[in-house]
Amino acid sequence: MPSEKWWREGIIYQIYPRSFQDSNGDGIGDLRGVIDRLDYLQWLGVDAIWLNPITVSPDADAGYDVADYCAVQPVFGDLGTVDRLIAEAAKRDIGTVLDIVPNHSSDRHPWFIDARSSRASAHRDWYVWADPKPDGSPPNNWLSAFGGPAWTLDALTGQYYLHNFLPEQPDLNWWNPAVRDAFDDIYRFWFDRGVAGFRIDVAHGIVKDKELRDNPLPTKDDPPWVHAHGQRSVYNVERPEVHDVLRRWRALANTYDPPRILLGETYVRDVRSMGLFYGKDDELQLAFNFTYVHAPFEAAALASVVDESETIIPLDGWPVWTVSNHDVSRVMSRWAVGDERKLRCALLSLLTLRGTPVLYYGDEIGMPDTRLRKADLQDPLGKRYWPAPRGRDPERTPMHWSDTPGGGFTKAGARSWLPLGDVAARNVADQRRDPSSTLNFVRGLIATRRQRPDLRTGAYHQLPAPAGVWAWQRGRETSIALNLSDEPVSVVAIRGTVLISTMRSRDGERIDRGLELAPWEGAICSSAST
Ligand code: NOJ
């Protein structure tokens, strides 16, 4: 039985199920494929996997439009396969975290089909409906996160329904106690099957302003992304009442042994707002830090986000870090711009900050975004905004397992749901054999983290360092420095022994007069006297 707070010291590995491993040759990853790859994940050293949605969905938004919250999308398997996955993962001390989408359902969910059938239907009030304005226009000015108005007129019943994302994703009405009860049952259904917890989609946004007030327009002090969106989304997300729901879910998660984890997709762009979702250790245990993901890859900027997060996250709270996911360009293409040295520095930060790292599948081998043609696109955002780079398919392409036809992902000759990237350039099989590969570097980092309590639980303190360098101490005897600059540097605050460096040849080197780092080099050092 894992300890109550196992996730604090553990590493979560994010699996995009469509792209991890295809076990039946249909070109789409599935749950049996994930089971087949558990030995790899155990070898890598992860403690939990988080799977993007595997529930029944017409796939208007890749599973984030759920038509049945308690059944498995047939292309992935069935409930029996999930049970086997949970059991097989547990045998390897790996917890299984699923994705839940409480903000909205699919427009094909029976609740919504009933809701739109008449104004008097049993489920009408499970969604957010409002009358048109006298001129027939939408009830207020809210915009969808995917562009265009957040309202669609339902011709049959003459009212608009709200959708913060696609029209195929109607927002549920979280003011309705029946919706709250229904989701309690959904959580229990999965918790009882043994899932370790949930990543909660749009955790910051499920409750909407009861009066449906207009969002204010951006002011000159607002950041560029607010201007790009066209309004400050203060009434359709981040309402104070969301905390009541999070507390309710936490209380439910705490009735299990060990307590189930709630990992929120708290998509807010400042650390202060993100910190609110921890509550008084009675809301989310982990709230994703998107300020870090979107920070520039510069020492001062990253250090400042971490410093602020350390200040803001309540003392008994626990940060969570990630550098890629299924919604943003991969770290190899974004921060590292194709440079292996930079990639390793990014991964070093991910695995050595105080907090739980969430590692996106393929980042351990440095998979870049895959260039795609218009005809390849699956993501509604990609199709809508082509050729603008807003689509999310490039970071969702199949895992590179080997340099064989099908890349080890699917059988030779099968057409994968998205094209494979350059599997010859980077794949697990080759990198496993090469002791100096990024894969073995990541595995070494994970092993070092396991061996050193400082890296798992030690406090974070920033250390003095030259411009362009970010250095910090963890616990009593471990320090880390990243030279995020084109100049060689010396970090005098660090003495001891190199445990791991992004350039492996230095491991074990004694540091008596300050740590010398080449451009874009990073290292973990032990300051224990040996
Ligand atoms: C966040 C998910 O990560 C994203 O992929 C999805 O499109 C939106 N929420 C809507 O569910």
Residues whose N, C-alpha, C, O or C-beta is under 5 A from the ligand:
A	BS01	NOJ	D61 Y64 F165 D201 D327
